[in-house]
């Protein structure tokens, strides 16, 4: 019996969300009196995982550093889980993890629960609390099977350091039976990703054009934040679709979300509802976003944002 966590990395750096998953898995392992196993793919150095409670580490060489092969990843995870007698496998809520998790559950013949927040309320049977209806409500879900795959909502548990054994073990990267082939992958460089960001600065049509986007980027640079945008902005080609956040874009669960010139359509609010603190800057006091925001500034973004950047630089001594 054991708990498995899936570890994601980018450019040979373990993602923050995976450290949260490891911390969460350690807490489950402690409650169950079992060991915590981490499985990573294409990661050279996994030693840091020992400091987040991992007892056994599978660092699997993929020989495919660029490509994401969901079939091979899920097949390998299911095989390791079977060999280790794992009852629970934990994933983050990243785009890739959401893709792999249900495939792994199907291959391992396990129950699958997405959007899990907090530790299980019981283990026999396994009962978890999940967010639903675009984070407007919660439900309690109970597994009718002994095996379960969980996807942990971002920033819902936190990162906790705890020493584990940190032993290493090898396993083969399983072959794929899928006909789907990846020809190329385009990656952004030197940018904080929306999925891993503690702070996200987002812009909308209120910026009036792409030539004013330096306001978003300058504020994000000062805060060490990721940049994002509303759907109309990406549809008009001001920003790439990879920055579109909302119900039909990327979900955001940051600690701080700053919306500048974003009116707050229901689809946008649904996608950022998991963010802990929401700040809106808009010159329309009737903008829907103000009803959902924790803090709001009614004013012209072209006056407010430069002043905010100046004050933040002075505060940081930049």
Rosetta blueprint (number, residue, H / E / L):
1 X L
2 X E
3 X E
4 X E
5 X E
6 X E
7 X E
8 X L
9 X E
10 X E
11 X L
12 X L
13 X E
14 X E
15 X L
16 X H
17 X H
18 X H
19 X H
20 X H
21 X H
22 X H
23 X H
24 X H
25 X H
26 X H
27 X H
28 X H
29 X H
30 X H
31 X H
32 X H
33 X L
34 X L
35 X E
36 X E
37 X E
38 X E
39 X E
40 X E
41 X E
42 X L
43 X L
44 X L
45 X L
46 X L
47 X H
48 X H
49 X H
50 X H
51 X H
52 X E
53 X L
54 X L
55 X L
56 X E
57 X E
58 X E
59 X E
60 X E
61 X L
62 X L
63 X L
64 X L
65 X L
66 X L
67 X L
68 X L
69 X L
70 X H
71 X H
72 X H
73 X H
74 X H
75 X H
76 X H
77 X H
78 X H
79 X H
80 X H
81 X H
82 X H
83 X H
84 X H
85 X L
86 X E
87 X E
88 X E
89 X E
90 X E
91 X E
92 X L
93 X L
94 X L
95 X H
96 X H
97 X H
98 X H
99 X H
100 X H
101 X H
102 X H
103 X H
104 X H
105 X H
106 X H
107 X H
108 X H
109 X L
110 X L
111 X E
112 X E
113 X E
114 X E
115 X E
116 X E
117 X L
118 X L
119 X L
120 X L
121 X L
122 X E
123 X E
124 X L
125 X L
126 X E
127 X E
128 X E
129 X E
130 X E
131 X E
132 X E
133 X L
134 X L
135 X L
136 X L
137 X E
138 X E
139 X E
140 X E
141 X E
142 X E
143 X L
144 X L
145 X L
146 X L
147 X L
148 X E
149 X E
150 X E
151 X E
152 X E
153 X L
154 X L
155 X L
156 X L
157 X L
158 X L
159 X L
160 X L
161 X L
162 X E
163 X L
164 X L
165 X L
166 X L
167 X E
168 X E
169 X E
170 X L
171 X L
172 X L
173 X L
174 X L
175 X L
176 X L
177 X L
178 X L
179 X L
180 X L
181 X L
182 X L
183 X L
184 X L
185 X L
186 X L
187 X L
188 X L
189 X L
190 X L
191 X L
192 X L
193 X L
194 X L
195 X L
196 X L
197 X L
198 X L
199 X E
200 X E
201 X E
202 X E
203 X E
204 X L
205 X H
206 X H
207 X H
208 X L
209 X L
210 X H
211 X H
212 X H
213 X L
214 X H
215 X H
216 X H
217 X H
218 X H
219 X H
220 X H
221 X H
222 X H
223 X H
224 X L
225 X L
226 X E
227 X E
228 X E
229 X E
230 X L
231 X H
232 X H
233 X H
234 X H
235 X H
236 X L
237 X L
238 X L
239 X L
240 X L
241 X H
242 X H
243 X H
244 X E
245 X E
246 X L
247 X L
248 X L
249 X L
250 X E
251 X L
252 X L
253 X L
254 X L
255 X L
256 X E
257 X E
258 X E
259 X E
260 X E
261 X L
262 X L
263 X L
264 X L
265 X L
266 X H
267 X H
268 X H
269 X H
270 X H
271 X H
272 X H
273 X L
274 X L
275 X L
276 X L
277 X E
278 X E
279 X E
280 X E
281 X E
282 X E
283 X L
284 X L
285 X L
286 X L
287 X L
288 X L
289 X H
290 X H
291 X H
292 X H
293 X L
294 X L
295 X E
296 X E
297 X E
298 X E
299 X L
300 X L
301 X H
302 X H
303 X H
304 X H
305 X H
306 X H
307 X H
308 X H
309 X H
310 X H
311 X H
312 X H
313 X H
314 X H
315 X H
316 X H
317 X L
318 X L
